[in-house]
Amino acid sequence: MTKFIWISMFVSALAFAYAVWLNAWVRGLPSSNPRIAQVGGWIREGASTFLRREYAVLAKFAGVVSVVIFLFLPQPIWSGIAAANLRMALAYLAGTAFSGVAGVIGMRVATIANVKTAEAALKGIKPSFMAGFRGGAVMGMAVVGSTLLGVSLVMLITNETSTLLGFSFGASSLALFAKAGGGIFTKTADVSADLVGKVELGIPEDDPRNPAVIADNVGDNVGDVAGMGADLFDSNVASMSAALVLASALDRATGGSVNQAVVFCYAAAGLLASIIGVMMARMGKRGPTVALNNSTYITTGVYAALTGILTGVFDFSWRIWGACMVGLAVGVIIGIASDYFTDDSKPPVRKVAKASATGPAFTILSGIAYGFISSLPSLVGIAVSSLLAYNLCAPLGEGYAMFGIAMAAVGMLSIVGMIISNDAYGPIVDNARGLAEMGRLGEDVLAITDQLDSAGNTVKAVTKGFAIGAAGLTVIALLGAFVSEVNSKAAELIAQGVQGVQQITNGFNIMNPVVFFGMLVGAAVPAVFSAMLILGVDRNAQRMVGEIHRQFRNIKGLKEGRPGVVPEYDKCIEIATSGALRELIPAGLFTILVTLAVGFIGGVQAIGGFLTGNIVTGLLLALFMSNSGGLWDNAKKYVESGHEGGKGSDAHKAAVVGDTVGDPFKDTAGPSINTQITVVSLISSLAATLFLTSSVFK
């Protein structure tokens, strides 16, 4: 295993080196428009200010949590070994630091790449596409390189999977709050700008007269870049952690380390495949959407071939390789399903656009219906992949069936470097579109950036579906890791003579009222969590709409666009920032406290039910909100491109209303749910000893 850890660290170094080269390439692109430089500077400063304030709040939270971990995990410090608690606390802090840095790197590059992408559009769509894609690829390489490096270092230094779970919990908890805070910020500004600008006043999307447009562009970076970077870092760490916990248990039984070596080998191969895929990405005659999807398919093919070769060379089990390939294939299928329901060249988006001509109620009703339908193929895909992976690896021996599911999750997330590159491309080109309008670069440039932006929306929906699907397999594996941790801790307690402690031998029986209690509570948590985030956007957006109305009412000449009259952009940025910071903690804290309450009431059996209910309803809601939001967004853009009456028509106003409903769905609540599921799964594993010994109903 040590050999493969060092190889993983070497591949991480390659990814960092490539990220540095990509960053230099993007920065080296020409940019000379003073207006774009000015607006780009406002966006960069606003994003940096928000992240500084957000991370200051989260640093205090992380400090408090690390003290709690030191005192109580893996078991109370007065009854255990203090060194183990200290390692856990330090690993938690390292996880938060790695996750935070991943987000900051992505944001810094994105706020430069948006300017370069806008000006590159003067030369044509291909140069502009490459600027946006390579800007996003910097984050892709940095995030996955950090994942592999962080996990490798924890295992190299401690060789303890329980400490690795602490590292993963740090990544997950910061990602949960970063995604929630960034999502509330970005959708506060987006919803407010659209409702007042497009619906009330009929002015263009990124008209510089609108006081919320800079805050909207800032939000793209803090929510869709920094937040999503932390989110996918967390997903990747969690999948590797779950696989390594299960692999470690298997290796202890056989006295080797081959299963842990497989995890590192396949993860390193995935990052290498992503590097190759990014290098080969080019835009042909068929447009940016096809180029982005083709880069994913190329990376997938390279990964399948590479892992197949490595499996043969190192004599790994072909069944484990097969489970990995099942996850990889299902990830692509989930992406294709999301693409069908969110691409404006497909029937669902066009039908919702047509329904908009009848009014906003029909926009919302049809979008909700297609959003629910879209969840079926992805959920079936997750179910089938877990079933196939389970049965593929079951013949290898006891414990291998669940390890197969964990490796399917590793397989699905193996190309996450490419997925993040595609995802970060979206907000970069969205910002570029706004900069092109504010810089008055002309209709040809706006047409190019609109095309790139539409591709970004489609691919963002695909990547969100991919991330949610991967989270589904990961948390199933984490459920297996929870059982493994419980049994390991129970064996230690039984050996110490502790009475009333039982291992989990036959899973969780839903006819057991304690399990059913946990399941019902767990099923409700994603819905309440989503509601809290959406209400946060609602409250904040109402404040910003009031501020926009005040400025249009009080600043003379603003509505008419008189020369020299500039809105007070900073007021809207401050409303979005202060509101997001106020709203980001409660929803995340709610999920953590409910998990602990269920564990202390019903013990590990109740937690098993809790995690099961949380996984099922969480995946359903996450997929529904992600896909319906993407569908509404592209239905709006389809109308704006001249269909169903075009801009300014009743259909356009109805489509904008649908989009404002979909915004907090797809960019705040939806993508935050998969992180919420991961957080509660990790807390359950970390607190297993406490739940075994201190619950009301054992």
DAPENOR-V429738 format. One record per backbone hydrogen bond with DSSP energy under -0.5 kcal/mol. NH is the residue of the N-H (numbers start at 0). CO is the residue of the C=O. E is the energy in kcal/mol with one decimal. If there is no record, write none. Layout:
# DAPENOR-V429738
NH;CO;E
NH;CO;E
This chain:
# DAPENOR-V429738
4;0;-2.0
5;1;-2.2
6;2;-2.0
7;3;-2.4
8;4;-2.2
9;5;-1.9
10;6;-2.4
11;7;-2.3
12;8;-2.0
13;9;-1.9
14;10;-2.2
15;11;-2.4
16;12;-2.5
17;13;-2.5
18;14;-2.4
19;15;-2.2
20;16;-2.0
21;17;-2.8
22;18;-2.5
23;19;-2.3
24;20;-2.4
25;21;-2.6
26;22;-2.6
27;23;-1.7
28;25;-1.4
33;31;-0.6
36;32;-2.3
37;33;-2.2
38;34;-2.5
39;35;-3.0
40;36;-1.9
41;37;-1.9
42;38;-2.4
43;39;-2.5
44;40;-2.6
45;41;-2.6
46;42;-2.5
47;43;-2.3
48;44;-2.5
49;45;-2.2
50;46;-2.4
51;47;-2.3
52;48;-2.2
53;49;-3.2
54;50;-3.0
55;51;-1.5
56;52;-1.7
57;53;-2.5
58;54;-2.3
59;55;-1.4
60;56;-1.9
61;57;-3.0
62;58;-2.2
63;59;-2.1
64;60;-2.5
65;61;-2.6
66;62;-1.5
67;63;-2.1
68;64;-2.9
69;65;-2.4
70;66;-1.9
71;67;-2.2
72;68;-2.8
76;70;-2.9
78;75;-2.1
79;75;-0.9
81;79;-0.6
83;80;-0.8
84;80;-1.3
85;81;-2.4
86;82;-2.5
87;83;-2.0
88;84;-2.4
89;85;-2.6
90;86;-2.6
91;87;-2.3
92;88;-2.2
93;89;-2.3
94;90;-2.3
95;91;-2.1
96;92;-2.2
97;93;-2.7
98;94;-2.2
99;95;-2.5
100;96;-2.5
101;97;-2.0
102;98;-1.6
103;99;-2.2
104;100;-2.6
105;101;-1.7
106;102;-2.3
107;103;-2.6
108;104;-2.0
109;105;-2.4
110;106;-2.1
111;108;-1.1
112;108;-3.0
113;109;-2.1
115;111;-1.8
116;112;-2.8
117;113;-1.9
118;114;-2.0
119;115;-2.2
120;116;-1.1
121;118;-1.4
122;119;-1.7
123;119;-0.5
127;123;-1.3
128;124;-2.6
129;125;-2.3
130;126;-1.9
131;127;-2.1
132;128;-2.9
133;129;-2.6
134;130;-1.6
135;131;-1.9
136;132;-2.2
137;133;-1.1
138;134;-0.8
139;135;-1.8
140;136;-2.7
141;137;-2.3
142;138;-3.1
143;139;-1.8
144;140;-2.1
145;141;-2.2
146;142;-2.1
147;143;-2.5
148;144;-2.3
149;145;-3.0
150;146;-2.5
151;147;-2.1
152;148;-2.6
153;149;-2.2
154;150;-2.2
155;151;-2.6
156;152;-2.6
157;153;-2.5
158;153;-0.8
158;154;-0.6
163;159;-1.6
164;160;-1.9
165;161;-1.2
166;162;-1.9
167;163;-2.5
168;164;-2.4
169;165;-2.0
170;166;-2.0
171;167;-2.7
172;168;-2.9
173;169;-1.9
174;170;-2.2
175;171;-2.6
176;172;-1.8
177;173;-3.0
178;174;-2.8
179;175;-2.0
180;176;-3.1
181;177;-2.6
182;178;-2.3
183;179;-2.4
184;180;-2.3
185;181;-2.7
186;182;-2.1
187;183;-1.8
188;184;-1.8
189;185;-2.2
190;186;-2.3
191;187;-1.8
192;188;-2.7
193;189;-2.3
194;190;-2.6
195;191;-2.1
196;192;-2.1
197;192;-0.5
197;193;-1.2
198;193;-1.8
199;194;-1.7
200;195;-2.0
201;196;-0.6
202;196;-2.6
206;203;-1.3
209;206;-1.9
210;208;-0.5
212;209;-1.6
215;211;-2.3
216;212;-2.0
217;213;-2.7
218;214;-2.5
219;215;-1.5
220;216;-0.9
220;217;-0.8
221;217;-2.0
222;218;-2.6
223;218;-0.7
223;219;-0.7
224;219;-0.5
225;220;-2.9
226;221;-0.7
227;222;-0.9
228;224;-2.4
229;225;-2.0
230;226;-2.1
231;227;-2.8
232;228;-2.0
233;229;-2.2
234;230;-2.3
235;231;-2.2
236;232;-2.5
237;233;-2.8
238;234;-2.2
239;235;-2.0
240;236;-2.8
241;237;-2.7
242;238;-2.1
243;239;-2.5
244;240;-2.5
245;241;-2.0
246;242;-2.7
247;243;-2.5
248;244;-1.7
249;245;-2.0
250;246;-2.8
251;247;-2.3
252;248;-1.2
253;249;-1.2
254;250;-2.2
255;250;-1.0
260;256;-2.0
261;257;-2.0
262;258;-1.5
263;259;-1.9
264;260;-2.7
265;261;-2.7
266;262;-2.1
267;263;-2.4
268;264;-2.1
269;265;-1.8
270;266;-1.8
271;267;-2.2
272;268;-2.5
273;269;-2.0
274;270;-2.1
275;271;-2.1
276;272;-2.6
277;273;-2.5
278;274;-2.1
279;275;-1.7
280;276;-0.7
280;277;-0.8
283;281;-0.6
286;283;-0.7
290;286;-1.7
291;287;-2.5
292;288;-2.5
293;289;-2.9
294;290;-1.9
295;291;-1.4
296;292;-2.2
297;293;-2.8
298;294;-2.0
299;295;-2.3
300;296;-2.4
301;297;-2.6
302;298;-2.5
303;299;-2.4
304;300;-2.3
305;301;-2.7
306;302;-2.7
307;303;-1.7
308;304;-2.2
309;305;-2.4
310;306;-2.5
311;307;-1.8
312;308;-2.5
313;309;-2.5
315;310;-1.8
320;316;-1.8
321;317;-2.4
322;318;-2.1
323;319;-2.1
324;320;-2.3
325;321;-2.0
326;322;-1.9
327;323;-2.0
328;324;-2.8
329;325;-2.5
330;326;-2.1
331;327;-1.6
332;328;-2.1
333;329;-2.9
334;330;-1.9
335;331;-2.3
336;332;-2.5
337;333;-2.5
338;334;-2.3
339;335;-2.2
340;336;-1.6
341;337;-0.9
341;338;-0.7
342;338;-2.1
345;342;-1.9
349;345;-1.4
350;346;-2.7
351;347;-2.1
352;348;-2.3
353;349;-2.2
354;350;-2.3
355;351;-1.3
356;352;-0.5
356;353;-1.2
357;354;-1.7
358;355;-1.0
361;358;-0.7
362;358;-1.3
363;359;-2.4
364;360;-2.6
365;361;-2.2
366;362;-1.9
367;363;-2.6
368;364;-2.2
369;365;-2.4
370;366;-2.2
371;367;-2.3
372;368;-2.2
373;369;-2.4
374;370;-0.7
374;371;-0.9
375;371;-0.5
375;372;-1.4
376;372;-0.6
377;373;-0.8
378;374;-2.5
379;375;-2.9
380;376;-2.2
381;377;-2.4
382;378;-2.5
383;379;-3.2
384;380;-2.6
385;381;-2.3
386;382;-2.2
387;383;-3.0
388;384;-2.7
389;385;-2.2
390;386;-2.2
391;387;-2.4
392;388;-1.8
393;389;-1.4
394;390;-0.6
395;392;-1.7
396;393;-1.7
399;396;-1.7
402;398;-1.3
403;399;-2.1
404;400;-1.3
405;401;-2.0
406;402;-2.4
407;403;-1.8
408;404;-1.9
409;405;-2.0
410;406;-2.6
411;407;-2.5
412;408;-2.1
413;410;-0.9
415;412;-1.7
417;414;-0.9
418;414;-1.9
419;415;-2.9
420;416;-1.6
421;417;-2.4
422;418;-2.3
423;419;-3.0
424;420;-1.4
425;421;-0.9
425;422;-0.8
426;422;-0.7
427;423;-1.4
428;424;-2.4
429;425;-1.9
430;426;-2.4
431;427;-2.1
432;428;-2.0
433;429;-1.6
434;430;-2.7
435;431;-2.4
436;432;-1.7
437;433;-2.6
438;434;-2.5
439;436;-1.1
440;435;-2.4
445;441;-2.0
446;442;-2.4
447;443;-1.9
448;444;-2.8
449;445;-2.4
450;446;-1.9
451;447;-2.3
452;448;-2.5
453;449;-2.5
454;450;-1.9
455;451;-2.0
456;452;-2.3
457;453;-2.1
458;454;-2.7
459;455;-2.5
460;456;-1.8
461;457;-1.8
462;458;-3.1
463;459;-2.6
464;460;-2.3
465;461;-2.4
466;462;-2.8
467;463;-2.5
468;464;-2.6
469;465;-2.7
470;466;-2.2
471;467;-2.0
472;468;-1.9
473;469;-2.6
474;470;-2.8
475;471;-1.5
476;472;-2.2
477;473;-2.6
478;474;-2.0
479;475;-1.7
480;476;-2.3
481;477;-2.6
482;478;-2.0
483;479;-2.3
484;480;-2.8
485;481;-2.8
486;482;-2.6
487;483;-2.2
488;484;-2.7
489;485;-3.0
490;486;-2.2
491;487;-1.7
492;488;-2.5
493;489;-2.9
494;490;-2.1
495;491;-1.3
496;493;-1.4
497;492;-2.5
500;497;-0.5
504;502;-0.8
509;507;-0.7
511;508;-1.9
512;510;-0.5
515;511;-2.5
516;512;-2.4
517;513;-2.0
518;514;-2.3
519;515;-2.3
520;516;-2.0
521;517;-2.8
522;518;-2.2
523;519;-1.2
524;520;-1.3
525;521;-0.7
527;523;-2.1
528;524;-3.1
529;525;-2.4
530;526;-2.3
531;527;-2.4
532;528;-1.7
533;529;-2.7
534;530;-2.7
535;531;-1.5
536;532;-2.0
537;533;-2.6
538;534;-2.9
539;535;-2.1
540;536;-3.1
541;537;-2.0
542;538;-1.5
543;539;-2.0
544;540;-2.9
545;541;-1.8
546;542;-1.6
547;543;-2.6
548;544;-2.5
549;545;-2.1
550;546;-2.2
551;547;-2.4
552;548;-1.9
553;549;-2.6
554;550;-2.7
555;553;-0.9
557;554;-1.7
560;556;-0.9
560;557;-0.7
561;556;-2.3
564;561;-1.8
565;563;-0.7
568;566;-1.6
570;567;-1.1
571;567;-0.8
572;568;-1.9
573;569;-2.3
574;570;-1.9
575;571;-2.4
576;572;-2.4
577;573;-2.8
578;574;-2.1
579;575;-2.0
580;576;-2.4
581;577;-1.7
582;578;-1.8
583;579;-1.7
586;582;-0.7
587;583;-0.8
588;584;-2.7
589;585;-2.3
590;586;-1.5
591;587;-1.7
592;588;-2.6
593;589;-2.3
594;590;-1.8
595;591;-2.1
596;592;-2.4
597;593;-2.6
598;594;-2.2
599;595;-2.5
600;596;-1.7
601;597;-3.1
602;598;-1.8
605;601;-1.0
606;602;-1.9
607;603;-2.0
608;604;-1.7
609;605;-2.8
610;606;-2.9
611;607;-1.8
612;608;-2.7
613;609;-2.4
614;610;-2.4
615;611;-2.1
616;612;-2.1
617;613;-1.8
618;614;-2.4
619;615;-1.8
620;616;-2.6
621;617;-2.5
622;618;-2.5
623;619;-2.4
624;620;-2.7
625;621;-2.3
626;622;-2.4
627;623;-2.4
628;624;-2.0
629;625;-1.9
630;626;-2.3
631;627;-2.5
632;628;-2.1
633;629;-2.2
634;630;-2.1
635;631;-2.1
636;632;-1.9
637;633;-2.3
638;634;-2.0
639;635;-2.4
640;636;-1.3
641;638;-1.9
642;637;-1.2
644;641;-0.5
645;642;-2.2
648;645;-1.6
652;648;-2.1
653;649;-2.3
654;650;-2.3
655;651;-2.3
656;652;-1.8
657;653;-2.2
658;654;-2.2
659;655;-2.3
660;656;-1.5
661;657;-2.3
662;658;-2.0
663;659;-0.7
664;660;-0.8
665;661;-2.9
666;662;-2.3
667;663;-0.9
668;663;-2.8
669;664;-2.4
671;667;-0.6
671;668;-0.5
672;668;-1.3
672;669;-0.9
673;669;-0.7
674;670;-0.6
675;671;-2.1
676;672;-2.6
677;673;-1.7
678;674;-2.6
679;675;-2.1
680;676;-1.8
681;677;-2.3
682;678;-2.5
683;679;-1.9
684;680;-1.6
685;681;-2.6
686;682;-2.5
687;684;-1.2
690;686;-2.3
691;687;-2.1
692;688;-1.7
693;689;-2.3
694;690;-0.6
695;599;-2.1
696;600;-2.9
697;695;-0.6
